[in-house]
Amino acid sequence: MTTYPATAPVGLIPPVALLFPGQGVQRPGMGLDLARRFPEADRAISHAEEVLEMPVRRLCFEGPAEELLLTENLQPCLVAVSYAAFEAYRTRFDTTSIAAVAGHSLGEISACAASGIISWEDALLLVRQRGRLMADAATTNPGRMLAVVGLSQEQIEEIRQEASRAGGIWLANLNSSNQFILSGEAVAIEVAETLANRARARRVVLLDIPLGAHSPLMSRAAAKLAETVRALPLRAPQIPLIANGSGFVLHSVVAVRSELLGHLLRPVLWARTMAAMQRLHVATVVELGPGRVLASLAAKHMAGVVTWNADELLIEEMGS
C-alpha cells in the first residue's frame, strides 16, 4: 500500500487527485486573483501569451465575455488559467501526495501537462489548434449541447432515440448516474430539451457552447487534430492520468496517445473517472481552474471526499 507524506494543515488529506475543468466554466476575471497573489501563476499566464501570440491576460482577466466565449479564444485561455493554478499548487504543496490527475474534456490536455506527458508549450499549441479546428467544424456542421440532471441513463437514451428522428444527437458526457450532456444538431437538441422537461428532469439547460462536441459533428476537426497528436512528443506520465474515455489509469505513452486520438469524438465518461478515484482511495480532490463543477460532482458522488477549488485552497493557505 502506498504511504503518503503529511501535507499542509489546510485539509489536504492524501491521497490527492487534481482535476482540470473543461469548456463551460470560463468567465472574465478568471485567474486574476491567483496571478495577483502568486508570481509563478502570473509567469505561467505571461508565458502562455508569448507562446500563443494572443492577448491571454486581457481575455482572461477582462474579457469582454463575447470575445472570451469564442471557442478559438476560450480553450487556450482556460488551459492557461488551469495550468497557472497548477504552478501555484506545486510550489506550495507536496506533489508526492498526488495519486492521479484527470481533466474533463478540454481539461484533459491541462492534466497531461501537469502529469509531465506533454510540455506546457506543446499543450498550449495543441489546445490552440483544437479550438480553431472545433470552431471551423462548427461552421460546417453546427450543433448545440444540452445538460440534463435528474433522469436515469435509460430515460436519457429513450429521449436521445426519439429526438434522433429530427436529426443527429449523441450522448456527449456521462458526468454521474443522473447528470448527462447530449450533443447534436440544433433541431434534435430542441426536441430533446422538450422531452427532458416533459420527463420532469430536475434541471434542463441549453449550454452556452456553440457546437456539438464529442459527437460525429466534430469528425473533420478530429481527423486534423489526430495528425498533430500522432506527431506529438509524449512522455510516460510522472503522475498517473485517469482517462476520460475509459476511466482507466494510464501509465504509458501508447495508452495516452490512444486516449488523445479519440479526444474529440468519444464521450466523456466522468462517472468512470470518479469510480477510478474511489478505487485509488482518493481522500481530497482539488479543482485547478475556475469554479467548482468537478469538485461538486465529487462531493455528491464520492462519500467523505474533501473538495477544494484552487482559489479557495491557495488563498486559505496563504492566510494560514
N, C-alpha and C positions, 0 to 999 in steps of 0.2 A: 504493500500500500504506500502511495506517495505521501511523504511528510512535507508539509508546507511551513515555512517560517512565519513567525508572528508579523502582522502588518501594523500600520499606523493606527492609533486609537480612535478611529472615526467610524467603526462598524464595517471595515473591510475584512470580513471573515473568510479565510481561504477554505477551499479553492475559489478563485475568482474567474468569471467569464467577462470579457469585454465585447460589447455589442455595438454595431455601427448601423445607424438607420439609413433608410433609402428615401427616394423621392416622395415628397408629400409633407415633410416636417420643416421645410425651409421657411424662413421669414427674414425680412430685413432686420438687421441688428444681430443676426446670429454670429457668434464668435467674438463679438465686440468686448464683452466683459472679460473673457479669457485672454484676449490679446492685450488688454489694458493691464492685467494683473500678472501675466506670465510671459517673460521675454521669449521663451522658446516657442510658445504658441504664436506670438507676433511674428517671429522669424519664419515659422512654417508658412504662414499666410503670405508674407512678403516673397518667400521663395516660390510659392505657387504662382504668384503674379508674374514673376520673372520667367518661369518655365513656360507658362501658358501664354504669355504676352497678351493678357487681358486684365481688365480692372477688377480683380478678385476682391480686393479690400473694399472698394466703393460698393460693389454689388452686394457683398455680404453684410457690411455694416450699415449702409444707407439705402440700398435698393436703387431705383424705385422697384416696387413689387412686380410691376408689369415686366420690367426688364429681367429681373431675377428669375421670374417664372418661365422664361424661355428655356426649353429643355437643354439647348446647347450651352446656356449660361449656368443654369441651376445645377446640373450634375457635377461639373468640376468645382463649383463653389462649395457645394455640400461636402464633397470629399475633402476639400482643403480645410474646412472647419473641423471635420471629424478627425482628420489626422493631426491638426493643431492641438485638439483636445488630448489625443494620444501622446503627443510630445510632452505636454504638461503633466500628464499622468505618470509617464515612465520616469520622469526626473524626480518625482516625489514619492513614488511607491515602489515596493519590491516586486519586480516583474516575474520573479520565480514563483510567486503566488498565483500566477495566471494559468489556469488549466486549459483554456481554449479561447479562441476569438471566433466571432461569427458576424456576418453582415447581411442585412435584409436587402435583397435585390442589388441595387447600386452600391449599398453599403458593403457588399462582399469584396469589392475592389479595395475599399479602405481597410477591411480586415486582412486582405492579402498583403498590403503594405505593412500593416502593423505586425504581421507574422513573419516578415522578412522574406516572403515568397517573391515579391516584386519590389523594385526600388521605388522610392517616393516619386522620383521624376517620371519613371515609366508608368506608374499608376496614374499620375496626372495626365500624361499624354494619352493613355488608354481611355480614360474616362472622358476626356475632351472629344476623342473620336467617337466614343459610344454615344455621347449626347448629340453630336452633329448627325450621325447616322440615323439615330432614332427620330430626330426632328425631321430629317429628309424623308424617312419612311412614312411618317405621319402625314406628309403632304400627298403621297400617292395612295396610301392605304389608311385613311383617317379612322380613328377609333376613340372609344371612351372607356372608363373604368368605373365600376360600381362596387362600393363596400356594403356588405350585408352582415348584420350582427343579430344573433338570437335565433337562428334557424339551424337545423341539422344539416349534415353533408348530404343526406338523402333528399331533403327538401330543396337544397341548392341545385342538385343535379336535375331534379324534376323541373325546376324553374329554367335552368340552362337549356334543357332539351326543348321545352315549349318555346322559349324565346328564340331558339336556333331556327325556327321556321321563318322568322323575319330576317335573319342574317347570321353571320358568323359570330359565335360567342363561346368563350372558353373560361375555365377556372384558372385564374392567374395566381392567386395566393390562397393558401390554406394556413391562416395565421394561428388558429386554435380550433377546438372542436365545434365552436359556434361563431367563428369570425372568418369571413371569406371575402375575396375580391374577384369579381368577374370582369373580363376584358373582352372587347369585341367591337363590332360595327355599331355605330350610334343607334340605329333603329332597333337592333336587338337588345342593346343595353337599356333603351327606353322601355321596351316590353318587360324586361327582367325587373326593372325598377317598380313597375306597376304590379307585377306578380309577387314580388317580395313584400310590398306593402299590403297586398291582399292577404298574404300568408301571415300577416301580423308579426313581421320581423321587428325586433326591438329597435333597430336603427338601420336606415337605408340612406346611403349618402353617395351622390354622384361626385366622384373625386375631381379635384381641380388639376387633372393631368390630361393634357390634350392629345392622348394617343392610346393605343391598345397594347400595352407592354405585356410581355410573357404570353404571347399568342402568335399564331402564324402571320398576323399583320406585320410582324417585325422580321419576316423571313429575309427580306432584302438587306436589312441592316445586319442581321445575324451572319449572313454569308460573308459580308465585307469585314465585319469585326473578327470573324474566325481566322481570316488571313493574318491579321495582326497577332492574334493570340498564339497561332502556330509558330510565329517567328519570335515571340517574346522570350527573353531570357528569364527563366524562373529558377528559383532555388527551393530546396526542401524546406518546409515550414519550421521555423525556430520555435513557434508556439503552435500547437495543433489547431487546424481550421475545421470548423463544422460546416459541411456543405449545405447550401440551400436546397439542392435538388434531391438529396437522399437522406440528410440528417446524419450521414456517416462522418466520422472524424478522419480527416485526410492527413497523411504523413509524407506523401511522395510527390515529386514533380509531375509524374504521369497522371496521378489522380487529380491534382489541382488543374492541370491543363484540360483534362476531360471536363471537369466542372465548369471552367470558364468558357469552353467551346459551346456549351449549351446555355450560356448565361441569359440570352435574350429570348429564348423560345420556351424553355421548360418552366413550369410553375414554381413558385417559391413555397416550399413546404415547411413553413416556420414552426408548425406544431412538432415536426420531427426534430427540428433544431432544439426546441425546448426539451424534448424527450432525451436527446443526446446529452444535454447539460445535466439533466437529472441522473443519467447513468454515470456521469463523471462526478456526481455528488457536489455540484456547484452550490456554494452557500451564498455567494454575493454576485450580482450582475451590475456592471457599470455601463451605462449607455453613453457613448462618446459621440455626441452630436446634439443638435437642438431637440428639446422636448423629452418626453418620457414614453413614447409609444411602445418601444420594445421592453422597457423596464416595467411598464404597467401590465403588458401581456405576461411577463414572467411572474409578477406578483400575483396575478389571478390564477395562474396555472402551474406554479411550482411552489408547493407548500413550504412555508418557512423561509423562503429565499429573501435576502436583504437586497434592496434595489437602490441604485443611485443614478442620477443624471450627472454628467461631467461638471456642469457649473455648480450644482449643489455640493458635490464631493470636494472639488478643488477649492472652492471659496470657503467651505467649512474648515477644510484642512488648514488653510491659511490663518484662520482665526483661532485655531486650536492650539 
